[in-house]
Amino acid sequence: MRFEWYPTATATPPPILTGESAYERTTGRVLWTNAQIGIDEYSGRTSAIEGVVDNTVIVRSLDGSELAGLDLTDGHRIWQQPTPFSNTLRYDGIADASHLILTDGTTVHAIDAGDGSTACSMPLPPSGDPRLRSAVKALGGRMVTVTAHEFTGYAAA
């Protein structure tokens, strides 16, 4: 499997995604509206967007138990899948050309933007500090795992 650790969107230029709508970047015209791109939380409305990969906006449900892929050009849902995490309250990640790479702090899963399936998974090294979670970041074209004491880079194959 080939990963290149850069966020990508193929719509040119990609729309601005905020609230419940996608806006044309130069005119501000509303392109589409879909309530799934926002989440109503106790602290107010926040973004449900986990990433934009190719022409897919990947969003999470309020409870974090599901991911959905929305078409970047018109906002319709193209897939919906349960998340691969046991801890659904908090996860984050990075994107490559065809996957959203998400972690819950213990495991990394590459989510295929085309259908939401899990393309591959790998455990993360323990953080070394119970107060901190291990994380993944993109740096210099590599996925980097970050713990309390070290970081490890993974090159695209």
C-alpha positions in Angstrom: 0.0 0.0 0.0 1.3 3.4 -0.9 0.8 6.4 1.4 1.9 10.0 0.8 1.3 12.1 3.9 -0.2 15.3 2.5 -3.8 16.5 2.7 -5.4 16.6 -0.7 -8.6 17.7 -2.3 -9.2 17.5 -6.1 -11.9 20.1 -6.4 -10.1 23.2 -7.7 -10.1 25.4 -5.8 -11.6 23.4 -2.9 -14.7 25.0 -1.2 -14.6 26.5 2.2 -16.4 24.1 4.6 -18.0 25.8 7.7 -21.1 25.5 9.7 -23.4 23.2 7.6 -22.3 24.5 4.2 -19.7 24.5 1.5 -18.9 27.9 0.0 -17.3 28.7 -3.3 -13.9 30.1 -2.4 -13.9 33.3 -4.6 -17.5 34.4 -4.5 -18.8 33.0 -1.2 -21.8 31.4 -2.9 -23.3 28.4 -1.1 -22.5 25.3 -3.1 -24.3 22.8 -0.9 -25.5 22.3 2.7 -25.4 19.2 4.8 -26.0 19.2 8.5 -23.5 16.3 8.9 -20.5 18.6 8.6 -21.4 20.2 12.0 -21.9 18.8 15.4 -24.0 20.3 18.2 -22.1 19.8 21.4 -22.7 21.2 24.9 -20.2 24.0 24.2 -21.9 24.9 20.9 -21.7 23.9 17.2 -18.3 22.5 16.1 -17.0 20.9 13.0 -17.5 17.2 12.5 -15.0 17.2 9.6 -12.1 14.7 10.2 -10.5 15.4 6.8 -10.9 16.0 3.1 -9.4 13.3 0.9 -9.6 13.4 -2.9 -13.3 14.5 -3.4 -14.6 13.1 -0.1 -15.3 15.0 3.1 -15.0 12.6 6.0 -17.1 13.5 9.0 -17.8 11.8 12.3 -21.0 11.4 14.2 -21.7 13.2 17.4 -20.8 10.2 19.6 -17.8 9.3 17.4 -19.1 5.8 16.6 -19.5 6.4 12.9 -17.7 8.0 10.0 -19.4 9.1 6.8 -18.0 10.2 3.4 -19.7 13.2 1.7 -19.1 14.1 -1.9 -17.0 17.3 -1.9 -18.8 18.7 -5.0 -22.4 18.4 -3.9 -22.5 17.2 -0.2 -24.4 13.9 -0.7 -23.4 11.0 1.5 -21.5 8.3 -0.4 -20.8 5.9 2.4 -21.2 5.4 6.2 -19.2 3.0 8.4 -18.7 2.4 12.1 -15.4 3.7 13.3 -12.7 1.1 13.9 -11.9 2.5 17.4 -13.0 1.2 20.8 -12.5 4.7 22.2 -14.8 6.8 20.0 -14.7 10.0 22.1 -11.5 11.3 20.7 -9.5 10.6 17.6 -7.5 12.7 15.1 -5.2 12.2 12.2 -3.8 13.2 8.8 -4.6 12.5 5.2 -2.8 11.2 2.1 -4.0 11.0 -1.5 -6.7 8.4 -0.9 -6.9 7.7 2.9 -7.7 9.4 6.1 -5.2 8.2 8.7 -6.8 8.3 12.1 -5.6 7.4 15.6 -7.3 7.1 19.0 -3.9 7.3 20.7 -3.3 3.5 20.7 -3.9 2.4 17.1 -3.6 3.9 13.6 -6.2 3.1 11.0 -6.1 4.1 7.3 -9.6 4.8 6.2 -10.2 4.4 2.5 -11.9 7.6 1.3 -13.8 5.8 -1.5 -15.8 3.5 0.7 -14.9 4.0 4.3 -13.3 0.6 4.8 -10.2 0.2 6.9 -7.3 -0.3 4.4 -4.8 -1.2 7.1 -4.1 -0.7 10.8 -1.1 -0.7 13.1 -0.6 -0.3 16.9 1.1 2.9 18.1 4.0 2.7 20.6 2.8 3.6 24.1 3.2 7.3 25.0 5.4 6.6 28.0 3.3 9.0 30.1 -0.3 8.1 31.2 -1.3 11.7 30.9 -0.4 11.9 27.2 -1.7 10.0 24.1 0.5 8.9 21.3 -0.3 10.9 18.1 0.4 10.9 14.4 1.5 13.9 12.4 2.7 14.6 8.9 6.2 16.0 8.6 8.4 16.2 5.5 6.4 13.7 3.5 6.4 11.1 6.3 3.9 10.0 8.9 5.4 10.6 12.3 4.3 9.0 15.6 4.8 11.2 18.6 5.1 9.9 22.2 6.1 11.6 25.4 9.7 10.7 24.8 10.3 10.1 21.1 9.1 10.3 17.6 9.3 7.8 14.7 9.0 8.6 11.0 7.3 6.2 8.5 8.2 6.7 4.8 5.7 6.1 2.1 6.3 2.7 0.4 
